[in-house]
Each structure stands twice: as C-alpha cells, then as structure tokens.
Amino acid sequence: LYAVKPPADPKTTYSASVVGGGTSVNSIPNQIFLEFDMRSESAAELARLDQTFIGILDKAVAGENAARSTKPGVVSYDAKVIGERPAGGTDPQATIVTATAAAISALGFMPEHEASSTDANLPMSLGVPAITIGAGGKGGRAHALDEWIDIEKGETLKGMQVGLAALLAVAGVE
C-alpha cells in the first residue's frame, strides 16, 4: 500500500497502524492481522483507496497461494471495517465557521482551518454544518505516544471562553 500515492487534494492519508500474529519468531504463523487507518476529506477518494487496498490484498493472497503448496490450506484474508468516520466538510462561509473564527480572533488566538478526523465528521457527512475547536493552551505531538498538553489555568480558561463565545454567536446572542 505504501507504493500508492494518495492525492494531496482532497487530503487523503493512510498508515499501517498495527501488525501482529504468530506465536514465535521462527515458526510459520497460523494467522496474522494488519490494521490500516485510512482517512480522506472525500468519501469518493476514501472508497477509491479502500478498493486499491483490497486489490493489493487480492494480488498478494493469489501470489502466496501460487508460490507454494496449498495442501495444508490456502492463504486467505477477511477484511473488516473496525471503525469509520465518514468524510465531510463545512462551507468556510457557514455561520458556525465565521462566528467561531471571529470568537477565536477576539480572544487573541489565530483561527486555523484544517481537515481532521473528529466527532464533527458524522454531522458534516449528513450535510449538517459542524466544526471542532481546541480548548486553548498549548499542546503537541497529537496521537503520538509522547502527546502533550499544557493545562495552565489562564490559557485553558481563555480557550474555553472561545467555545462559549462561539456557541452564543451561532445562537444569535450579541
């Protein structure tokens, strides 16, 4: 799969996140498992990547079965979806986006508009405008083992004010 170059626009990414199986380093494993994470801003690109991956699996399995005796059993695979966040987006001119960006700016932060995999994906995939905002403060290395966040009270409170101001603005409170 790593030979496949996904499109940069719409942003599409993947990774082999978890690999395992077997019982010892020097024995033929009776089974292995691979967990791949695939994400895209586009449902069509995500489906295309998924089909490319299935094609790679089909070819690999056929190659393994052709390369050696299948008398003890054939190599096979069972692809399962173990989690799904549908693709979607919110119009940058939607009230929820502009009002939240204004609240972020008013409180001294810099709005950043980027695609991400969050709980906002589901409503966006259904055509419901949605966004995800940070909580203020500083952090880094998201989703890595050494992910961190500074929960200094002042910056965190200021960040929470953004959420409240955004909610009030979207609700029409001046």
Beta strands, then each sheet from edge to edge (+ up, - down):
strand 1: 12-21
strand 2: 32-40
strand 3: 138-140
strand 4: 148-150
sheet 1: 1+ 2-
sheet 2: 3+ 4-
end
